[in-house]
Amino acid sequence: MAETITISDAFDERVADFRHLNDQAERRRMEGGDFFLSEGWVSIDRLIDSEHEFRSVLLSPSRVTRFRPYMVRPELEGVPVYVAEPDVMRDLVGFDLPRAVLVSAVRRPLVTLEQLASTASRLIVLEALNDDENVGAIARAARAFGVDGMLLSPTCTDPYHRRTVRVSMGEILHLPVCRARRDQWPGALGALHELGFESWAMTPDPDATDLWEAGVPSRLAVVLGAEGPGLTDATLASATKRVRIPIHPDVDSLNVGHAAAITFAAISRH
């Protein structure tokens, strides 16, 4: 079994993948389309299951013993496992992280819309969501209820952001993802219609169809917008149906992750 490698200098280029963890703009610049980070034991298990390629591992000393069984797995063969003491870890990632379990992994190219549609019958479409944790929660619910893939608008957050992967419990790594270009939005919904999908624009509009009364088509794309602004008028107009979740009139709205899970459960019913 390979040995761990001690990092004593936060500016050691071997651990450059793990710098500036809380600086989203810098992380986007650093990662580009090359790599992403996964955090925590469960998401690492899902990373292995997803057959993504590992680049490197960074651990706190207290996490080395538990990580050692992973080091004999073929997926970790030749992958450097770095260990940093708390003060070095803080200077490296930008904040105190005393129980770090971090993996850098190679990003796979996102799929095309045609590839996504060819393998799916249930899709989640997200417009302009900028909360990484909401996207992670939606991905986890999507996997739980048999949704086959995810289509993102051009301005959606990175589906492989560290917090997205963590909150999804690594399930985002098993979900085919397509991002529409700016010149494809919201026309991507029309392209899905041509490929045999219907689309439901989820909205609190009282004139929308009640979710519990909506007939579920064989191929369906559920479209959700960011909390607050919701879906744009152009996207609402592009969908084949507007659908609402009936809630108590004294409650303004649902969290978008909760709304997604409820909708996924409803469309998976027999």
PyRosetta script that sets phi, psi and omega in degrees:
from pyrosetta import init, pose_from_sequence

init()
pose = pose_from_sequence("MAETITISDAFDERVADFRHLNDQAERRRMEGGDFFLSEGWVSIDRLIDSEHEFRSVLLSPSRVTRFRPYMVRPELEGVPVYVAEPDVMRDLVGFDLPRAVLVSAVRRPLVTLEQLASTASRLIVLEALNDDENVGAIARAARAFGVDGMLLSPTCTDPYHRRTVRVSMGEILHLPVCRARRDQWPGALGALHELGFESWAMTPDPDATDLWEAGVPSRLAVVLGAEGPGLTDATLASATKRVRIPIHPDVDSLNVGHAAAITFAAISRH")
pose.set_psi(1, 135.6)
pose.set_omega(1, 179.6)
pose.set_phi(2, -64.8)
pose.set_psi(2, 153.0)
pose.set_omega(2, 178.5)
pose.set_phi(3, -92.1)
pose.set_psi(3, 156.7)
pose.set_omega(3, 174.7)
pose.set_phi(4, -74.5)
pose.set_psi(4, 161.5)
pose.set_omega(4, -177.6)
pose.set_phi(5, -118.7)
pose.set_psi(5, 120.4)
pose.set_omega(5, -178.8)
pose.set_phi(6, -79.3)
pose.set_psi(6, 131.4)
pose.set_omega(6, 176.8)
pose.set_phi(7, -106.9)
pose.set_psi(7, 119.6)
pose.set_omega(7, -178.5)
pose.set_phi(8, -109.7)
pose.set_psi(8, -4.7)
pose.set_omega(8, -177.8)
pose.set_phi(9, -129.6)
pose.set_psi(9, 120.0)
pose.set_omega(9, -177.9)
pose.set_phi(10, -63.1)
pose.set_psi(10, -18.2)
pose.set_omega(10, -179.4)
pose.set_phi(11, -97.9)
pose.set_psi(11, 12.5)
pose.set_omega(11, 175.9)
pose.set_phi(12, -63.3)
pose.set_psi(12, 122.9)
pose.set_omega(12, -175.2)
pose.set_phi(13, -65.3)
pose.set_psi(13, -18.7)
pose.set_omega(13, 179.4)
pose.set_phi(14, -65.2)
pose.set_psi(14, -23.3)
pose.set_omega(14, -179.7)
pose.set_phi(15, -113.1)
pose.set_psi(15, 23.3)
pose.set_omega(15, -178.9)
pose.set_phi(16, -60.0)
pose.set_psi(16, -27.9)
pose.set_omega(16, -180.0)
pose.set_phi(17, -58.7)
pose.set_psi(17, -22.2)
pose.set_omega(17, -170.0)
pose.set_phi(18, -103.3)
pose.set_psi(18, 10.1)
pose.set_omega(18, -178.4)
pose.set_phi(19, -80.4)
pose.set_psi(19, 156.0)
pose.set_omega(19, 170.8)
pose.set_phi(20, 55.3)
pose.set_psi(20, 50.7)
pose.set_omega(20, -173.4)
pose.set_phi(21, -62.2)
pose.set_psi(21, -32.0)
pose.set_omega(21, -176.4)
pose.set_phi(22, -97.4)
pose.set_psi(22, 7.7)
pose.set_omega(22, 179.3)
pose.set_phi(23, -103.4)
pose.set_psi(23, 95.1)
pose.set_omega(23, -172.7)
pose.set_phi(24, -62.8)
pose.set_psi(24, -40.8)
pose.set_omega(24, -179.5)
pose.set_phi(25, -62.9)
pose.set_psi(25, -43.3)
pose.set_omega(25, 179.5)
pose.set_phi(26, -67.6)
pose.set_psi(26, -37.9)
pose.set_omega(26, 178.5)
pose.set_phi(27, -63.8)
pose.set_psi(27, -41.1)
pose.set_omega(27, 177.8)
pose.set_phi(28, -61.0)
pose.set_psi(28, -41.7)
pose.set_omega(28, 179.7)
pose.set_phi(29, -64.9)
pose.set_psi(29, -43.3)
pose.set_omega(29, -176.7)
pose.set_phi(30, -68.0)
pose.set_psi(30, -47.8)
pose.set_omega(30, -172.0)
pose.set_phi(31, -76.9)
pose.set_psi(31, -42.6)
pose.set_omega(31, -176.7)
pose.set_phi(32, 52.0)
pose.set_psi(32, -133.6)
pose.set_omega(32, 176.2)
pose.set_phi(33, -103.2)
pose.set_psi(33, 19.3)
pose.set_omega(33, -172.5)
pose.set_phi(34, -95.2)
pose.set_psi(34, -47.0)
pose.set_omega(34, -174.3)
pose.set_phi(35, -149.5)
pose.set_psi(35, 171.8)
pose.set_omega(35, 175.6)
pose.set_phi(36, -148.8)
pose.set_psi(36, 168.7)
pose.set_omega(36, 179.3)
pose.set_phi(37, -111.3)
pose.set_psi(37, 143.0)
pose.set_omega(37, 173.3)
pose.set_phi(38, -121.1)
pose.set_psi(38, 143.1)
pose.set_omega(38, -172.1)
pose.set_phi(39, -132.4)
pose.set_psi(39, 135.3)
pose.set_omega(39, 174.1)
pose.set_phi(40, 94.8)
pose.set_psi(40, 161.5)
pose.set_omega(40, -173.3)
pose.set_phi(41, -67.3)
pose.set_psi(41, -46.0)
pose.set_omega(41, -175.3)
pose.set_phi(42, -65.9)
pose.set_psi(42, -44.9)
pose.set_omega(42, -178.5)
pose.set_phi(43, -66.8)
pose.set_psi(43, -28.7)
pose.set_omega(43, 175.9)
pose.set_phi(44, -69.1)
pose.set_psi(44, -40.1)
pose.set_omega(44, 174.7)
pose.set_phi(45, -58.4)
pose.set_psi(45, -44.1)
pose.set_omega(45, -179.7)
pose.set_phi(46, -69.1)
pose.set_psi(46, -31.9)
pose.set_omega(46, 175.9)
pose.set_phi(47, -62.4)
pose.set_psi(47, -44.0)
pose.set_omega(47, 177.6)
pose.set_phi(48, -62.4)
pose.set_psi(48, -45.5)
pose.set_omega(48, -179.9)
pose.set_phi(49, -61.5)
pose.set_psi(49, -30.6)
pose.set_omega(49, -175.3)
pose.set_phi(50, -80.0)
pose.set_psi(50, -8.4)
pose.set_omega(50, 179.8)
pose.set_phi(51, 66.5)
pose.set_psi(51, 20.7)
pose.set_omega(51, 169.3)
pose.set_phi(52, -68.9)
pose.set_psi(52, 149.1)
pose.set_omega(52, -177.3)
pose.set_phi(53, -87.8)
pose.set_psi(53, 129.4)
pose.set_omega(53, 177.3)
pose.set_phi(54, -75.4)
pose.set_psi(54, 143.6)
pose.set_omega(54, 171.4)
pose.set_phi(55, -103.1)
pose.set_psi(55, -48.9)
pose.set_omega(55, -179.3)
pose.set_phi(56, -165.1)
pose.set_psi(56, 167.4)
pose.set_omega(56, -179.8)
pose.set_phi(57, -129.8)
pose.set_psi(57, 142.6)
pose.set_omega(57, 175.5)
pose.set_phi(58, -128.3)
pose.set_psi(58, 126.8)
pose.set_omega(58, -175.8)
pose.set_phi(59, -128.3)
pose.set_psi(59, 151.7)
pose.set_omega(59, 162.5)
pose.set_phi(60, -78.8)
pose.set_psi(60, 153.8)
pose.set_omega(60, -179.0)
pose.set_phi(61, -55.5)
pose.set_psi(61, -34.3)
pose.set_omega(61, -178.3)
pose.set_phi(62, -69.7)
pose.set_psi(62, -10.4)
pose.set_omega(62, -177.0)
pose.set_phi(63, -104.5)
pose.set_psi(63, -1.4)
pose.set_omega(63, -174.7)
pose.set_phi(64, -66.7)
pose.set_psi(64, -46.3)
pose.set_omega(64, -176.3)
pose.set_phi(65, -58.9)
pose.set_psi(65, -45.2)
pose.set_omega(65, -179.7)
pose.set_phi(66, -68.2)
pose.set_psi(66, -30.3)
pose.set_omega(66, -177.5)
pose.set_phi(67, -78.4)
pose.set_psi(67, -19.3)
pose.set_omega(67, -173.0)
pose.set_phi(68, -55.2)
pose.set_psi(68, -39.2)
pose.set_omega(68, 178.1)
pose.set_phi(69, -59.8)
pose.set_psi(69, -29.4)
pose.set_omega(69, 176.4)
pose.set_phi(70, -66.4)
pose.set_psi(70, -28.4)
pose.set_omega(70, -172.5)
pose.set_phi(71, -71.1)
pose.set_psi(71, -13.5)
pose.set_omega(71, 177.5)
pose.set_phi(72, -96.0)
pose.set_psi(72, -2.8)
pose.set_omega(72, 179.8)
pose.set_phi(73, -75.3)
pose.set_psi(73, 147.2)
pose.set_omega(73, -179.5)
pose.set_phi(74, -61.9)
pose.set_psi(74, -28.5)
pose.set_omega(74, 180.0)
pose.set_phi(75, -65.4)
pose.set_psi(75, -21.7)
pose.set_omega(75, -178.7)
pose.set_phi(76, -100.7)
pose.set_psi(76, 2.9)
pose.set_omega(76, -178.8)
pose.set_phi(77, -61.9)
pose.set_psi(77, 125.0)
pose.set_omega(77, 179.6)
pose.set_phi(78, 78.5)
pose.set_psi(78, 0.0)
pose.set_omega(78, -179.3)
pose.set_phi(79, -86.4)
pose.set_psi(79, 124.7)
pose.set_omega(79, 179.9)
pose.set_phi(80, -70.7)
pose.set_psi(80, 136.0)
pose.set_omega(80, 178.0)
pose.set_phi(81, -114.3)
pose.set_psi(81, 109.5)
pose.set_omega(81, -176.2)
pose.set_phi(82, -97.7)
pose.set_psi(82, 147.7)
pose.set_omega(82, 178.1)
pose.set_phi(83, -128.8)
pose.set_psi(83, 131.7)
pose.set_omega(83, -178.9)
pose.set_phi(84, -130.5)
pose.set_psi(84, 134.4)
pose.set_omega(84, 175.0)
pose.set_phi(85, -65.9)
pose.set_psi(85, 159.8)
pose.set_omega(85, -173.6)
pose.set_phi(86, -52.2)
pose.set_psi(86, -41.4)
pose.set_omega(86, -177.8)
pose.set_phi(87, -69.3)
pose.set_psi(87, -37.4)
pose.set_omega(87, 176.8)
pose.set_phi(88, -69.0)
pose.set_psi(88, -41.9)
pose.set_omega(88, 178.9)
pose.set_phi(89, -59.3)
pose.set_psi(89, -44.6)
pose.set_omega(89, -180.0)
pose.set_phi(90, -60.7)
pose.set_psi(90, -46.0)
pose.set_omega(90, -179.8)
pose.set_phi(91, -67.7)
pose.set_psi(91, -28.9)
pose.set_omega(91, -178.7)
pose.set_phi(92, -76.1)
pose.set_psi(92, -52.6)
pose.set_omega(92, -173.4)
pose.set_phi(93, -89.5)
pose.set_psi(93, -19.6)
pose.set_omega(93, 176.4)
pose.set_phi(94, 103.7)
pose.set_psi(94, 2.2)
pose.set_omega(94, 177.5)
pose.set_phi(95, -163.8)
pose.set_psi(95, 169.1)
pose.set_omega(95, 179.2)
pose.set_phi(96, -68.7)
pose.set_psi(96, 126.7)
pose.set_omega(96, 178.9)
pose.set_phi(97, -140.3)
pose.set_psi(97, 75.8)
pose.set_omega(97, -170.7)
pose.set_phi(98, -73.7)
pose.set_psi(98, -14.3)
pose.set_omega(98, -178.0)
pose.set_phi(99, -125.9)
pose.set_psi(99, 50.0)
pose.set_omega(99, -172.9)
pose.set_phi(100, -72.2)
pose.set_psi(100, 131.9)
pose.set_omega(100, 168.6)
pose.set_phi(101, -135.8)
pose.set_psi(101, 94.7)
pose.set_omega(101, -173.1)
pose.set_phi(102, -124.1)
pose.set_psi(102, 138.1)
pose.set_omega(102, 177.0)
pose.set_phi(103, -126.2)
pose.set_psi(103, 134.8)
pose.set_omega(103, 169.4)
pose.set_phi(104, -99.1)
pose.set_psi(104, 130.0)
pose.set_omega(104, -176.1)
pose.set_phi(105, -133.6)
pose.set_psi(105, 155.2)
pose.set_omega(105, -178.4)
pose.set_phi(106, -74.4)
pose.set_psi(106, 132.5)
pose.set_omega(106, 175.7)
pose.set_phi(107, -76.3)
pose.set_psi(107, 135.1)
pose.set_omega(107, 169.6)
pose.set_phi(108, -86.3)
pose.set_psi(108, 149.4)
pose.set_omega(108, 176.2)
pose.set_phi(109, -60.9)
pose.set_psi(109, 141.2)
pose.set_omega(109, 174.4)
pose.set_phi(110, -66.5)
pose.set_psi(110, 152.3)
pose.set_omega(110, -178.3)
pose.set_phi(111, -81.3)
pose.set_psi(111, 162.8)
pose.set_omega(111, 174.6)
pose.set_phi(112, -82.8)
pose.set_psi(112, 165.5)
pose.set_omega(112, 178.3)
pose.set_phi(113, -61.0)
pose.set_psi(113, -40.4)
pose.set_omega(113, -179.9)
pose.set_phi(114, -65.6)
pose.set_psi(114, -40.4)
pose.set_omega(114, 177.3)
pose.set_phi(115, -64.9)
pose.set_psi(115, -41.4)
pose.set_omega(115, 179.7)
pose.set_phi(116, -61.9)
pose.set_psi(116, -47.7)
pose.set_omega(116, -177.1)
pose.set_phi(117, -67.5)
pose.set_psi(117, -28.9)
pose.set_omega(117, -176.4)
pose.set_phi(118, -73.5)
pose.set_psi(118, -18.0)
pose.set_omega(118, -176.6)
pose.set_phi(119, -115.7)
pose.set_psi(119, 4.3)
pose.set_omega(119, -170.4)
pose.set_phi(120, -128.5)
pose.set_psi(120, 152.8)
pose.set_omega(120, 168.9)
pose.set_phi(121, -123.6)
pose.set_psi(121, -13.7)
pose.set_omega(121, 177.2)
pose.set_phi(122, -131.3)
pose.set_psi(122, 123.1)
pose.set_omega(122, -179.1)
pose.set_phi(123, -126.7)
pose.set_psi(123, 150.1)
pose.set_omega(123, 168.4)
pose.set_phi(124, -110.3)
pose.set_psi(124, 130.9)
pose.set_omega(124, -179.8)
pose.set_phi(125, -116.4)
pose.set_psi(125, 125.2)
pose.set_omega(125, -176.7)
pose.set_phi(126, -117.6)
pose.set_psi(126, 128.9)
pose.set_omega(126, 179.6)
pose.set_phi(127, -111.2)
pose.set_psi(127, 115.9)
pose.set_omega(127, 169.5)
pose.set_phi(128, 61.6)
pose.set_psi(128, 25.4)
pose.set_omega(128, 174.0)
pose.set_phi(129, -71.6)
pose.set_psi(129, 128.5)
pose.set_omega(129, -178.8)
pose.set_phi(130, -118.6)
pose.set_psi(130, 7.4)
pose.set_omega(130, 178.3)
pose.set_phi(131, -99.5)
pose.set_psi(131, 112.3)
pose.set_omega(131, -176.3)
pose.set_phi(132, -60.3)
pose.set_psi(132, -38.1)
pose.set_omega(132, -176.7)
pose.set_phi(133, -70.8)
pose.set_psi(133, -36.1)
pose.set_omega(133, 175.6)
pose.set_phi(134, -63.0)
pose.set_psi(134, -42.9)
pose.set_omega(134, 179.0)
pose.set_phi(135, -63.7)
pose.set_psi(135, -39.2)
pose.set_omega(135, 177.0)
pose.set_phi(136, -63.2)
pose.set_psi(136, -43.5)
pose.set_omega(136, 179.1)
pose.set_phi(137, -64.1)
pose.set_psi(137, -39.2)
pose.set_omega(137, 178.9)
pose.set_phi(138, -65.4)
pose.set_psi(138, -42.5)
pose.set_omega(138, 179.2)
pose.set_phi(139, -62.3)
pose.set_psi(139, -40.7)
pose.set_omega(139, 179.2)
pose.set_phi(140, -63.9)
pose.set_psi(140, -45.1)
pose.set_omega(140, 178.2)
pose.set_phi(141, -65.2)
pose.set_psi(141, -38.3)
pose.set_omega(141, 179.4)
pose.set_phi(142, -59.3)
pose.set_psi(142, -46.9)
pose.set_omega(142, 179.0)
pose.set_phi(143, -64.5)
pose.set_psi(143, -37.5)
pose.set_omega(143, -178.0)
pose.set_phi(144, -65.1)
pose.set_psi(144, -31.7)
pose.set_omega(144, -175.6)
pose.set_phi(145, -110.0)
pose.set_psi(145, 18.6)
pose.set_omega(145, 170.3)
pose.set_phi(146, 80.7)
pose.set_psi(146, 19.8)
pose.set_omega(146, 173.9)
pose.set_phi(147, -73.4)
pose.set_psi(147, 136.8)
pose.set_omega(147, -167.9)
pose.set_phi(148, -91.7)
pose.set_psi(148, -20.2)
pose.set_omega(148, -175.4)
pose.set_phi(149, -169.7)
pose.set_psi(149, 172.0)
pose.set_omega(149, -175.2)
pose.set_phi(150, -132.7)
pose.set_psi(150, 131.2)
pose.set_omega(150, 173.6)
pose.set_phi(151, -112.9)
pose.set_psi(151, 127.8)
pose.set_omega(151, -178.6)
pose.set_phi(152, -110.4)
pose.set_psi(152, 142.9)
pose.set_omega(152, 171.1)
pose.set_phi(153, -71.4)
pose.set_psi(153, 165.7)
pose.set_omega(153, -177.1)
pose.set_phi(154, -59.5)
pose.set_psi(154, -27.8)
pose.set_omega(154, -174.7)
pose.set_phi(155, -100.0)
pose.set_psi(155, 7.4)
pose.set_omega(155, 176.7)
pose.set_phi(156, -67.8)
pose.set_psi(156, 153.9)
pose.set_omega(156, 177.9)
pose.set_phi(157, -65.2)
pose.set_psi(157, 165.3)
pose.set_omega(157, -179.4)
pose.set_phi(158, -64.6)
pose.set_psi(158, 122.2)
pose.set_omega(158, -179.8)
pose.set_phi(159, -68.3)
pose.set_psi(159, -15.2)
pose.set_omega(159, -179.9)
pose.set_phi(160, -109.7)
pose.set_psi(160, 22.9)
pose.set_omega(160, 172.4)
pose.set_phi(161, -62.1)
pose.set_psi(161, 148.5)
pose.set_omega(161, -176.5)
pose.set_phi(162, -53.5)
pose.set_psi(162, -44.3)
pose.set_omega(162, -178.5)
pose.set_phi(163, -71.1)
pose.set_psi(163, -33.4)
pose.set_omega(163, 177.0)
pose.set_phi(164, -63.1)
pose.set_psi(164, -47.0)
pose.set_omega(164, 179.3)
pose.set_phi(165, -61.9)
pose.set_psi(165, -43.1)
pose.set_omega(165, -178.0)
pose.set_phi(166, -65.4)
pose.set_psi(166, -48.7)
pose.set_omega(166, -177.5)
pose.set_phi(167, -67.2)
pose.set_psi(167, -31.0)
pose.set_omega(167, 177.3)
pose.set_phi(168, -74.7)
pose.set_psi(168, -3.4)
pose.set_omega(168, -173.5)
pose.set_phi(169, 56.6)
pose.set_psi(169, 34.7)
pose.set_omega(169, 178.6)
pose.set_phi(170, 79.6)
pose.set_psi(170, -0.1)
pose.set_omega(170, -176.3)
pose.set_phi(171, -69.4)
pose.set_psi(171, -26.0)
pose.set_omega(171, 177.8)
pose.set_phi(172, -59.9)
pose.set_psi(172, -25.3)
pose.set_omega(172, -178.5)
pose.set_phi(173, -72.4)
pose.set_psi(173, -14.7)
pose.set_omega(173, 179.9)
pose.set_phi(174, -106.7)
pose.set_psi(174, 7.8)
pose.set_omega(174, -174.8)
pose.set_phi(175, -112.5)
pose.set_psi(175, 117.3)
pose.set_omega(175, 175.8)
pose.set_phi(176, -59.2)
pose.set_psi(176, 133.3)
pose.set_omega(176, -176.0)
pose.set_phi(177, -125.8)
pose.set_psi(177, 135.7)
pose.set_omega(177, 174.3)
pose.set_phi(178, -124.7)
pose.set_psi(178, 138.2)
pose.set_omega(178, 173.1)
pose.set_phi(179, -114.0)
pose.set_psi(179, 123.8)
pose.set_omega(179, 177.4)
pose.set_phi(180, -72.3)
pose.set_psi(180, 143.6)
pose.set_omega(180, 172.7)
pose.set_phi(181, -75.0)
pose.set_psi(181, 164.2)
pose.set_omega(181, -179.2)
pose.set_phi(182, -59.8)
pose.set_psi(182, -35.7)
pose.set_omega(182, -179.8)
pose.set_phi(183, -80.0)
pose.set_psi(183, -0.4)
pose.set_omega(183, 178.4)
pose.set_phi(184, -104.7)
pose.set_psi(184, 0.0)
pose.set_omega(184, -171.9)
pose.set_phi(185, -115.5)
pose.set_psi(185, 134.2)
pose.set_omega(185, -1.4)
pose.set_phi(186, -88.0)
pose.set_psi(186, 19.9)
pose.set_omega(186, -179.2)
pose.set_phi(187, -61.3)
pose.set_psi(187, -17.1)
pose.set_omega(187, 177.8)
pose.set_phi(188, -60.0)
pose.set_psi(188, -29.4)
pose.set_omega(188, 177.0)
pose.set_phi(189, -66.0)
pose.set_psi(189, -41.4)
pose.set_omega(189, 176.5)
pose.set_phi(190, -61.6)
pose.set_psi(190, -37.5)
pose.set_omega(190, 177.0)
pose.set_phi(191, -64.3)
pose.set_psi(191, -38.6)
pose.set_omega(191, 176.4)
pose.set_phi(192, -64.1)
pose.set_psi(192, -39.9)
pose.set_omega(192, 178.8)
pose.set_phi(193, -61.2)
pose.set_psi(193, -41.4)
pose.set_omega(193, 178.8)
pose.set_phi(194, -64.9)
pose.set_psi(194, -24.6)
pose.set_omega(194, 179.7)
pose.set_phi(195, -92.1)
pose.set_psi(195, 9.7)
pose.set_omega(195, 172.5)
pose.set_phi(196, 101.1)
pose.set_psi(196, 6.9)
pose.set_omega(196, -180.0)
pose.set_phi(197, -95.2)
pose.set_psi(197, 147.8)
pose.set_omega(197, 160.8)
pose.set_phi(198, -99.0)
pose.set_psi(198, 159.2)
pose.set_omega(198, -179.7)
pose.set_phi(199, -130.5)
pose.set_psi(199, 137.1)
pose.set_omega(199, 176.4)
pose.set_phi(200, -110.3)
pose.set_psi(200, 118.2)
pose.set_omega(200, 172.9)
pose.set_phi(201, -86.9)
pose.set_psi(201, 113.3)
pose.set_omega(201, -178.0)
pose.set_phi(202, -80.7)
pose.set_psi(202, 126.0)
pose.set_omega(202, -173.2)
pose.set_phi(203, -151.1)
pose.set_psi(203, 149.4)
pose.set_omega(203, 175.1)
pose.set_phi(204, -80.8)
pose.set_psi(204, 2.2)
pose.set_omega(204, -179.5)
pose.set_phi(205, -51.5)
pose.set_psi(205, 121.6)
pose.set_omega(205, -178.3)
pose.set_phi(206, -63.1)
pose.set_psi(206, -18.2)
pose.set_omega(206, 178.1)
pose.set_phi(207, -85.5)
pose.set_psi(207, -5.5)
pose.set_omega(207, 179.7)
pose.set_phi(208, -72.9)
pose.set_psi(208, 161.3)
pose.set_omega(208, 179.4)
pose.set_phi(209, -69.4)
pose.set_psi(209, 135.2)
pose.set_omega(209, 176.6)
pose.set_phi(210, -64.2)
pose.set_psi(210, 129.5)
pose.set_omega(210, -178.9)
pose.set_phi(211, -53.0)
pose.set_psi(211, -39.9)
pose.set_omega(211, -174.9)
pose.set_phi(212, -74.6)
pose.set_psi(212, -12.1)
pose.set_omega(212, 179.6)
pose.set_phi(213, -108.2)
pose.set_psi(213, -1.9)
pose.set_omega(213, -176.0)
pose.set_phi(214, -81.7)
pose.set_psi(214, 128.5)
pose.set_omega(214, 173.9)
pose.set_phi(215, -72.3)
pose.set_psi(215, 131.9)
pose.set_omega(215, -174.4)
pose.set_phi(216, -91.0)
pose.set_psi(216, 117.9)
pose.set_omega(216, 179.5)
pose.set_phi(217, -73.2)
pose.set_psi(217, 166.8)
pose.set_omega(217, -178.2)
pose.set_phi(218, -69.8)
pose.set_psi(218, -29.8)
pose.set_omega(218, 177.3)
pose.set_phi(219, -128.2)
pose.set_psi(219, 119.2)
pose.set_omega(219, -169.6)
pose.set_phi(220, -138.4)
pose.set_psi(220, 136.8)
pose.set_omega(220, 171.6)
pose.set_phi(221, -114.5)
pose.set_psi(221, 119.7)
pose.set_omega(221, 178.0)
pose.set_phi(222, -93.1)
pose.set_psi(222, 124.1)
pose.set_omega(222, -172.3)
pose.set_phi(223, -110.8)
pose.set_psi(223, 123.4)
pose.set_omega(223, -178.2)
pose.set_phi(224, -126.1)
pose.set_psi(224, 143.5)
pose.set_omega(224, 178.0)
pose.set_phi(225, -109.1)
pose.set_psi(225, 174.3)
pose.set_omega(225, -179.5)
pose.set_phi(226, -66.9)
pose.set_psi(226, 152.1)
pose.set_omega(226, 177.2)
pose.set_phi(227, -63.7)
pose.set_psi(227, 138.9)
pose.set_omega(227, -176.8)
pose.set_phi(228, 98.5)
pose.set_psi(228, -84.0)
pose.set_omega(228, -177.1)
pose.set_phi(229, -72.1)
pose.set_psi(229, -27.1)
pose.set_omega(229, -177.1)
pose.set_phi(230, 67.0)
pose.set_psi(230, -155.8)
pose.set_omega(230, -178.6)
pose.set_phi(231, -80.2)
pose.set_psi(231, 147.4)
pose.set_omega(231, 176.3)
pose.set_phi(232, -71.5)
pose.set_psi(232, 159.8)
pose.set_omega(232, 178.6)
pose.set_phi(233, -59.7)
pose.set_psi(233, -38.5)
pose.set_omega(233, -178.8)
pose.set_phi(234, -64.4)
pose.set_psi(234, -38.8)
pose.set_omega(234, 179.5)
pose.set_phi(235, -72.1)
pose.set_psi(235, -40.9)
pose.set_omega(235, 175.9)
pose.set_phi(236, -58.2)
pose.set_psi(236, -42.0)
pose.set_omega(236, -179.0)
pose.set_phi(237, -69.9)
pose.set_psi(237, -25.5)
pose.set_omega(237, -177.3)
pose.set_phi(238, -81.3)
pose.set_psi(238, -22.5)
pose.set_omega(238, -176.7)
pose.set_phi(239, -73.2)
pose.set_psi(239, 154.8)
pose.set_omega(239, 179.3)
pose.set_phi(240, -79.1)
pose.set_psi(240, -20.9)
pose.set_omega(240, -179.7)
pose.set_phi(241, -154.1)
pose.set_psi(241, 146.3)
pose.set_omega(241, 171.5)
pose.set_phi(242, -102.2)
pose.set_psi(242, 131.5)
pose.set_omega(242, -174.5)
pose.set_phi(243, -131.7)
pose.set_psi(243, 140.0)
pose.set_omega(243, 178.7)
pose.set_phi(244, -123.0)
pose.set_psi(244, 152.2)
pose.set_omega(244, 171.7)
pose.set_phi(245, -94.7)
pose.set_psi(245, 117.8)
pose.set_omega(245, -179.9)
pose.set_phi(246, -70.5)
pose.set_psi(246, 123.7)
pose.set_omega(246, 178.5)
pose.set_phi(247, -129.0)
pose.set_psi(247, 168.9)
pose.set_omega(247, -179.2)
pose.set_phi(248, -59.8)
pose.set_psi(248, 136.0)
pose.set_omega(248, -175.8)
pose.set_phi(249, -62.9)
pose.set_psi(249, -19.9)
pose.set_omega(249, 179.2)
pose.set_phi(250, -80.2)
pose.set_psi(250, -9.0)
pose.set_omega(250, -178.9)
pose.set_phi(251, -103.4)
pose.set_psi(251, 129.5)
pose.set_omega(251, -174.6)
pose.set_phi(252, -67.7)
pose.set_psi(252, -47.9)
pose.set_omega(252, -173.9)
pose.set_phi(253, -166.8)
pose.set_psi(253, 175.7)
pose.set_omega(253, 175.1)
pose.set_phi(254, -108.7)
pose.set_psi(254, 152.8)
pose.set_omega(254, 167.7)
pose.set_phi(255, -59.0)
pose.set_psi(255, 141.9)
pose.set_omega(255, -174.4)
pose.set_phi(256, -63.1)
pose.set_psi(256, -31.7)
pose.set_omega(256, 176.3)
pose.set_phi(257, -66.9)
pose.set_psi(257, -40.1)
pose.set_omega(257, 177.0)
pose.set_phi(258, -66.8)
pose.set_psi(258, -42.7)
pose.set_omega(258, 178.5)
pose.set_phi(259, -60.0)
pose.set_psi(259, -41.1)
pose.set_omega(259, 178.8)
pose.set_phi(260, -62.4)
pose.set_psi(260, -46.9)
pose.set_omega(260, -178.0)
pose.set_phi(261, -62.0)
pose.set_psi(261, -41.0)
pose.set_omega(261, 178.6)
pose.set_phi(262, -63.1)
pose.set_psi(262, -44.8)
pose.set_omega(262, -179.5)
pose.set_phi(263, -64.6)
pose.set_psi(263, -43.5)
pose.set_omega(263, 179.4)
pose.set_phi(264, -61.5)
pose.set_psi(264, -41.2)
pose.set_omega(264, 178.8)
pose.set_phi(265, -63.9)
pose.set_psi(265, -39.6)
pose.set_omega(265, -178.9)
pose.set_phi(266, -66.4)
pose.set_psi(266, -40.9)
pose.set_omega(266, -176.7)
pose.set_phi(267, -78.7)
pose.set_psi(267, -12.6)
pose.set_omega(267, 178.7)
pose.set_phi(268, -91.1)
pose.set_psi(268, -3.3)
pose.set_omega(268, -178.9)
pose.set_phi(269, -69.8)
pose.set_psi(269, 152.2)
pose.set_omega(269, 179.6)
pose.set_phi(270, -77.2)
pose.dump_pdb("model.pdb")
